[in-house]
Amino acid sequence: MLPIFRGAATALLTPFRPDGSIDLPAWDRLLERQLDAGIAALVVCGTTGEAATLTQDERLTLLRRAKQAACGHCPVIMGVGTNCTAGSVENAELAAQNGADALLAVTPYYNKGTQAGLLAHYTAIADASPLPLVLYNVPSRTGVDLLPETVRALARHPHIAGIKEACGSISRAAQLLGRCGLPVWSGNDDQTAAIMALGGSGVISVVSNVAPEAVVAMTDACLAGDFREGARRQLELLPLCEALFCVVNPIPVKAAMEELGLCSGTLRLPLSPLEEPHRSRLRAVLRGYGLLS
């Protein structure tokens, strides 16, 4: 199966005003910045976008504006996953109706479905929409692990188009690439070059909110077969990766974007602002990359 994109996609944050409403002018500026950097795909309403706190109207507004900004230059991938299969199906249907090019669905959290339940869940979403569906496995957040055997079974569905793998294991990425016949994208910024060296298609990145050109350069090197250069750039990005995951995402990346003057650092509860000493460390790292004076 050909991948929806190859290289770096950005899991976009959602900018809020201090009163908690969505800052649409800031959203438009962030989209323009990503497109100018040559990002390969835009991911709207994922974990980094605080999708669990957004209303349906807010979600669809963000999608439509992203689609308008992309103007066919790159795919717009809409996060549709919830812990309710019916809700995820509804999200998938609405995403298709409002211009999404593809879907991303995290494993259903809290409920902790069995592998049989995950198979049925993803099949229901894929059956409901004609759009390509990317599976998303991040057991550290969801409490459930989508195993390679289940991914292999899901790969038979014509609408299932790949997996964002964020379990933290390079061995798991190798198993998926070797056994499942689906594109694999790294869901961890610090493992991108290694997964691409195994045959992965790229990354769905948090770090590229802050430094899109650097992430694009790393994935471009890997796509060109220059894994030595890709590895060099991966290691160069490591301090920024570490700083942006010093506490739960998206708290640090929101703080970083605020420090850079790109949007407010406002989060929706239960997320709370980045505290010291993490903020001081983040500022130092941003200065080290020349992103902050």
C-alpha positions, 0 to 999 in steps of 0.5 A: 500500500502506498503511504498517504504521505512520506516524510514529516507530518505535524500533529498540530496544536490548537491555539486558544485565546486566554479566555479558552476560545479558539484563536482562529487568526493564530491557527491560520498563521500556524498553518501557513508556517507549516506549509512554508516549511514544506511539511508533508501533511497536517494532522488536525485534532489529535492528542497535541490538538487537545481534541478531547476538549473540543466541541464538534463545531470547533473540530470541524471549523479547524478542519475546514480552515486547514483544508482551505490553507493546504489548498491541495498541496498536502493532505489534511488528516483528521483525528477521529478517535474516541473511546466510543466506537459510535462517536468515532464513527460519527467523527469519521463521517463528519470528517469525510463530509467536511473535506478531510483527506484521511483519518487518524484514530487512536485506540479507544482509551479507558475502556481497554478493549481486548484485541477482538474489541479493537479489531471490531472498533477499527473495522466499524470506523473503516466501514463507515467512511471511504477515507484512508484510516491510520491506526494510532497506537500509544499505550502509555496514554490509552492503557491498551496496546494494539498488537501486530497480529491485530494490525495484520488482520486490520491490514486486510481492510481496503480503507486501513492505510497505515499505523502511527506507532508510539509504543516506544519500541523499535522492535515493535516498528520492525515487527509491523513493517515486516509482517503487516504490509502497511505504512508505519509512521513514528509516533515518537519524535526521538525514534524517527530516523531509526524507524525510517531506516527500517522502512518507515514512511516518516513521522507524525511529529510534535516537535515540528510545531516548533521547528518544522524545517529541522524535522523536514530536513531530517526526514528528507535525508532519510527519504533520500537514503542518507541515513547517516545524515538523518541520524545526525539530524535526529541526534541534533534534535534530541535536546528539543525532543526531550524538552518538549516531552518533559511533562505530558504533551501538549503542555511543553509544546504550548509553552514553547510556542508561547515563548516564540510568540506564535500563539498563547500558551493557554490550555484547556483543563485538566491540562495546566501551564508548564511550571518551573524549572521545566519552563527555564529548561525549555527556554534554554533549549530554544535559545540553543537552537537559535529559536529564541533570542 
